[in-house]
């Protein structure tokens, strides 16, 4: 499948910025995200967005795919180790296969994953507890589950 990239804002970055995310253009303003982002929040693979500001990457969500984006940040002493990052991502990839999950993007110290919400939060959290045990001090986050301002659950998975 051929694709382009769409700029989406990284709202919690200082200074604010954007990330070019693999996506398929649906029309002049709408895009389907193909891979969950490494840095941007609020979206996951399969979501359809409408670009509201092409310069800043501002967007609104048109349709949720039912997927969760998870961003995994390696511990500080391994943050620059591309090989360790790749190896750990491969190990985590094996753990998320039974959840129909996949690794979407990798860079030294960080990788993003997509897991269907129907897999259940408890099963997802168990996998990432094991991943943190492999690299103590690492952290992970649900990138599209909580409101970025209030911290409240968005609740889209129950719709």
QUIDA-V362113 format. One record per run of one state. SS is the DSSP state (~ for helix, > for strand, _ for the rest). FROM is the first residue (numbers start at 0). LEN is the number of residues. If there is no record, write none. Layout:
SS | FROM | LEN
SS | FROM | LEN
//
This chain:
_ | 0 | 3
> | 3 | 7
_ | 10 | 6
> | 16 | 9
_ | 25 | 4
> | 29 | 4
_ | 33 | 14
> | 47 | 6
_ | 53 | 4
> | 57 | 6
_ | 63 | 3
> | 66 | 7
_ | 73 | 2
~ | 75 | 3
_ | 78 | 3
~ | 81 | 16
_ | 97 | 4
> | 101 | 6
_ | 107 | 2
> | 109 | 7
~ | 116 | 3
_ | 119 | 1
~ | 120 | 14
_ | 134 | 4
> | 138 | 4
_ | 142 | 3
> | 145 | 1
_ | 146 | 6
> | 152 | 1
_ | 153 | 2
~ | 155 | 3
_ | 158 | 1
//
